[in-house]
Each structure stands twice: as structure tokens, then as C-alpha cells.
Amino acid sequence: MLEEIRLDEDLRLGEPWTLLVWDDPVNLMTYVTFVFTSYFGFPRSKAEHLMLQVHTEGKAAVASGSREEVERHLEAMHGYGLQATMQQAG
């Protein structure tokens, strides 16, 4: 008997995850900018823009990707002493 081939199978990886960095009363704005440039390799202008978003809006989405990738970023942000969480987009 021939094996049935399924063409309707959904092979998507799922919705991407987003890393959110939150404002806190502890870390200086210059330190947050330093973390964004040194860890993520962002240009200074992008790092400063994200830092200002964290400061003025309370949070900023700084990275997105697979769950495993964003979990690594989350652990790194915690290692730097920043408050961060992750959420699934969508």
C-alpha cells in the first residue's frame, strides 16, 4: 500500500518571541546604552534611542527571534542587572 502524503501540514516555527527591557530606578541611562552597544552590537544612536524609549515609555522591545534565542538574551540582560522579560508576538 502506498504511504499517504500530507500536503496541508503546517511547518511554520510559530510566532517569534520579543525581548522587553523595562525601566528601573537603579541603572543609569549611560549604563543601559553601554549594555545595548556592547551586548547587542547596536550602533550608539540605536542604543540611545532604545534606552530613551525604556526611560520615557517604561519599556522597549530590543530583540526578537526564536524562543531559545530570546531566552539567551533574557539571561544576558539579567546578568547585566537589567529588568527584562520575554513575550510571544501575536
N, C-alpha and C positions, 0 to 999 in steps of 0.2 A: 504494500500500500504506500502511496506517495505521502510524504510529510506535508502538512498544510503550512503554507507561508502566510504570515500575517503582515499585511502592508499598512495597517492602521495603528501600529504600535507607536506610542509616544516616547521618543528617545531624548527629549529635552532634559537638561540638567536641573531644571527648576529655576525659580526666581533667584536673582542674585541677592547677596547679603550686603548690608551697608554698615560701616563703622561710624558711630557718632561719638564725638568728643564733646564733653559738657564743661560749662563754665564752673569754676570753683573759686573759693576765696583764698586759696593757698598759692597757686602757681602764678608767677609773673608773666605778663604778656610776652616779654622777651624770651622767657624760657619755653613757652608754648611754641613760639616761632622757631626757636632752636630745634625743638623736637621734630617739628614738621619738616624742617630742611634737612636735618641730619638723618632721621629715620626713613622718611618717605623720599628724600631727594628732591623735594619741591623747590623750585626757584624761590628766592626770598619774597618776591612780590606775591606769589600764590600762597606761601606760608603766612605772610602777614594778612592777606585777605581772609584766609580761613580762621586765623587767630582772632581777628576783629569780629568775624561772624560768631565765634564762640563767645567772645566778650559781650557783644551787644545783643545777640539773639538767644544766648544761653546754650547754644549747641551748634555744631557744624558737622555735616557729613564729609568725612575726609578720605574715605576709601570705599570701594565696593568690589565684590568678586564672589568666589565660591565660599561656602561656609568655612572650610578649612583655612583658606587664605585670610579671611577676615578674623577668624579666631586667633591666628598668629599675630595680626596687627593689634587685636584687643589685648593680648597678653603683653605685647611690647609697650603699649600705652600705659598699662597698669605698672609695668616695670619702670617707666619714666615718672610714675606718680600722677598721671593724668586720669581723670574720671572719664571712662568710655564705656559704651555699650554697643551691642550689635542688634540689628533687626533685619528681617527678611523684607525685601521690597515687594510691593504689590498688594 
